[in-house]
Amino acid sequence: MSHEGEALLRFAIVCAAWAAGQVLEYALGVVLPLPVVPAIFAIAAYLATRDISAGGGGGDRYWRGRRIDRDRWRH
């Protein structure tokens, strides 16, 4: 899966979490001026999906298009 596909999948998961939060808020009859429950669900989904990778990457991190060498910064 490409990076664009991963981002789209992550966006869909966050949107589904937001919708689930809204449904739960409505089902419980909670009336809040701000969408607190959906926001909590969406943030949790965002944090839970931050490590979606294109298989086999093993958590490579990049900054400005360059791979970060973790061993360089270890003391």
Secondary structure, DSSP 8 states (H G I E B T S, - for coil): --HHHHHHHHHHHHHHHHHHHHHHHHHHT---SS-HHHHHHHHHHHHHTTT--SSS--S--EETTEE--GGGG--
